[in-house]
Amino acid sequence: MEPHLRQLLNLPITYFERHSTGEITHNLNELHKVRSFLQMHLFGTLLDSLVIVIFVPIMFFFSTIMTTCVL
């Protein structure tokens, strides 16, 4: 079971009496959107960083002038 669902089940019953089901569902969906957005951008940034670290030195090896134009 996912951690946020486990946390939701551990909430006291009074929480559910004070908040509507739609509000709780909306908050969970927003949390999921933010989490997936951050994960995708973090993964993309890591891939871009890897490309820069590996390919820029190789490009400099082949042609310094062309590499400076690209950068």
TAVENBEL-V924206 format. One record per pair of residues at least 24 apart in sequence whose ideal C-beta (glycine too) atoms are under 10 Angstrom apart, sorted by the first residue. I is the first residue (numbers start at 1). J is the second residue. D is the distance in Angstrom with one decimal. If there is no record, write none. Layout:
I:J:D ; I:J:D
//
This chain:
2:32:9.6 ; 4:28:6.9 ; 4:31:6.5 ; 4:32:8.1 ; 4:35:8.6
//
